[in-house]
Amino acid sequence: HGYDLAPSAIRLSEERTRAAGLRAAFQLGDFLRDEPPFLFDWIFEHTLFCAIDPSEREAYVRATLRWLKPGGQYLAVNYLIPDQDGPPFGTTREEVLGRFSPHFDLLSERVPRYSPTRPGLALMLWWRKKWRWWGCGLVVFVVMVFPVLGLVKFDFQRNSTVAERFVYMAMIGPAMGVGWVV
């Protein structure tokens, strides 16, 4: 699936896809504001971050998080220029890392070789969306501790009312949550 704000980009993508003998769906949409039709495994982006107004960059990060599955991949080519009167607007490697690192793990960083007219200005970053281990930890804790809350009898309770050892496995949940925070 492909999304773009520009009808001309949608038309061109459809033409090129057909010419290549491939099949893909393209849709007019606003990545920053629309809800995704489903969550994606991958997002590929080429110099979009620098094309949007700097005041929209935090919305861009939130949209990327919203459109990707947990553990989803995000491959971006960023254009690192000092200009502030864009588009394109200036950005730095430090800004991009600062905005995405809290939410993504950086898997690879490379300078693309495709652009001899812009040597050293393009930076390709491959990210993976971080799992929210505290949420997984909470689910593990609730699922593991539920049988020993006394709401439902289970066979062991006929022999002993001391069931604290069944809570030990549930403690993996808080450990996962603390591990995510630390």
C-alpha distance (Angstrom), angle and dihedral (degrees) to the residues before:
residue distance angle dihedral
H1 . . .
G2 3.78 . .
Y3 3.79 128.9 .
D4 3.78 130.4 -166.7
L5 3.79 140.0 159.6
A6 3.79 93.0 -135.1
P7 3.82 120.4 78.2
S8 3.82 88.2 -154.1
A9 3.82 90.7 58.9
I10 3.81 90.4 51.0
R11 3.83 91.6 50.1
L12 3.81 92.7 47.1
S13 3.82 91.9 48.0
E14 3.80 91.7 50.2
E15 3.83 91.7 48.6
R16 3.80 93.8 48.6
T17 3.79 92.7 45.3
R18 3.81 91.8 52.2
A19 3.83 91.5 45.1
A20 3.80 89.6 53.6
G21 3.81 91.0 50.6
L22 3.81 92.3 -116.5
R23 3.78 132.9 128.0
A24 3.79 125.0 -132.6
A25 3.77 137.5 143.5
F26 3.80 121.0 -123.2
Q27 3.76 125.7 -168.2
L28 3.77 136.5 -174.3
G29 3.78 108.1 -118.8
D30 3.78 149.0 135.3
F31 3.78 109.6 -110.6
L32 3.80 92.7 -165.4
R33 3.77 97.5 52.6
D34 3.82 110.2 19.5
E35 3.76 123.6 88.8
P36 3.80 111.5 -118.8
P37 3.81 116.5 -107.1
F38 3.82 86.1 -133.4
L39 3.80 136.3 -17.3
F40 3.78 117.7 -81.1
D41 3.80 131.1 -137.5
W42 3.82 91.8 -149.0
I43 3.78 139.0 23.5
F44 3.81 117.6 -166.5
E45 3.78 117.1 -165.1
H46 3.79 131.0 178.9
T47 3.82 116.1 -165.2
L48 3.81 94.6 -37.8
F49 3.80 93.9 124.7
C50 3.81 91.5 61.8
A51 3.82 92.8 42.6
I52 3.79 95.7 61.2
D53 3.78 122.9 77.4
P54 3.83 110.4 -89.3
S55 3.81 89.3 -121.7
E56 3.84 87.6 64.4
R57 3.81 96.2 52.1
E58 3.78 95.9 95.2
A59 3.83 88.4 50.6
Y60 3.81 86.9 51.7
V61 3.82 91.5 55.4
R62 3.83 90.9 47.4
A63 3.82 90.6 49.0
T64 3.80 91.4 51.0
L65 3.80 89.2 52.2
R66 3.81 91.4 46.4
W67 3.83 95.3 50.4
L68 3.83 97.7 45.2
K69 3.78 128.2 80.6
P70 3.81 116.7 -124.4
G71 3.79 104.7 -78.2
G72 3.83 90.1 17.3
Q73 3.81 120.5 154.1
Y74 3.81 125.9 -116.6
L75 3.81 119.2 -167.8
A76 3.79 114.7 -172.9
V77 3.78 135.4 176.5
N78 3.79 106.7 -154.5
Y79 3.79 123.6 -163.7
L80 3.80 108.6 -139.5
I81 3.78 109.0 -155.6
P82 3.80 133.2 143.7
D83 3.85 95.8 -133.1
Q84 3.79 116.3 122.4
D85 3.81 98.2 179.4
G86 3.80 98.0 71.5
P87 2.87 167.8 96.3
P88 2.92 94.7 -133.5
F89 3.78 92.1 49.5
G90 3.76 122.7 -161.4
T91 3.74 123.5 -97.8
T92 3.77 137.4 165.0
R93 3.76 135.1 -140.8
E94 3.81 88.0 -112.6
E95 3.81 92.3 55.8
V96 3.80 93.3 49.4
L97 3.82 92.6 47.2
G98 3.79 91.2 45.4
R99 3.79 93.2 53.0
F100 3.82 98.8 42.5
S101 3.84 104.7 31.9
P102 3.82 95.7 76.5
H103 3.81 90.0 58.5
F104 3.81 104.2 27.5
D105 3.79 139.0 45.5
L106 3.80 112.3 -129.5
L107 3.81 108.0 -128.1
S108 3.80 100.7 174.7
E109 3.78 140.6 1.8
R110 3.80 121.7 -163.8
V111 3.76 141.6 159.3
P112 3.81 107.6 -125.1
R113 3.81 116.0 -126.2
Y114 3.80 95.8 -152.7
S115 3.79 98.2 90.8
P116 3.81 116.8 62.8
T117 3.83 89.6 168.3
R118 3.81 91.0 61.5
P119 3.80 105.2 38.7
G120 3.78 112.0 -179.4
L121 3.81 94.1 -0.7
A122 3.80 97.9 95.5
L123 3.78 121.7 69.9
M124 3.80 123.4 -173.7
L125 3.80 115.1 -152.6
W126 3.79 124.6 -174.0
W127 3.79 113.4 -159.0
R128 3.80 136.6 179.8
K129 3.78 119.8 -151.0
K130 3.80 110.5 -114.0
W131 3.76 119.6 -116.3
R132 3.77 114.2 -122.4
W133 3.79 97.1 -125.5
W134 3.79 93.5 -179.4
G135 3.83 89.1 65.8
C136 3.79 91.6 48.4
G137 3.81 88.5 47.5
L138 3.79 91.4 53.6
V139 3.81 91.5 51.1
V140 3.82 91.6 48.6
F141 3.80 91.4 49.3
V142 3.82 95.0 49.2
V143 3.81 94.4 44.7
M144 3.81 93.4 47.2
V145 3.82 97.6 43.6
F146 3.82 96.8 42.5
P147 3.84 96.5 84.1
V148 3.83 92.6 54.7
L149 3.79 98.0 47.9
G150 3.80 90.1 92.4
L151 3.79 94.1 -117.9
V152 3.78 91.0 114.6
K153 3.79 127.6 26.5
F154 3.77 118.5 -122.2
D155 3.80 127.8 -171.1
F156 3.79 97.3 -101.7
Q157 3.82 90.9 62.5
R158 3.83 90.3 67.7
N159 3.80 89.7 66.4
S160 3.80 102.0 34.7
T161 3.78 139.6 6.6
V162 3.79 90.4 -154.2
A163 3.76 102.2 95.6
E164 3.80 101.5 149.4
R165 3.78 92.0 119.4
F166 3.82 87.4 67.4
V167 3.80 88.1 61.3
Y168 3.81 91.2 58.6
M169 3.81 92.3 79.7
A170 3.81 89.9 48.5
M171 3.81 88.9 59.6
I172 3.81 88.3 71.2
G173 3.82 85.3 76.6
P174 3.83 96.9 61.0
A175 3.81 88.8 41.4
M176 3.82 89.2 57.2
G177 3.81 90.1 49.2
V178 3.80 93.7 49.2
G179 3.80 89.9 46.1
W180 3.81 90.1 55.0
V181 3.82 92.6 50.2
V182 3.80 94.4 46.3
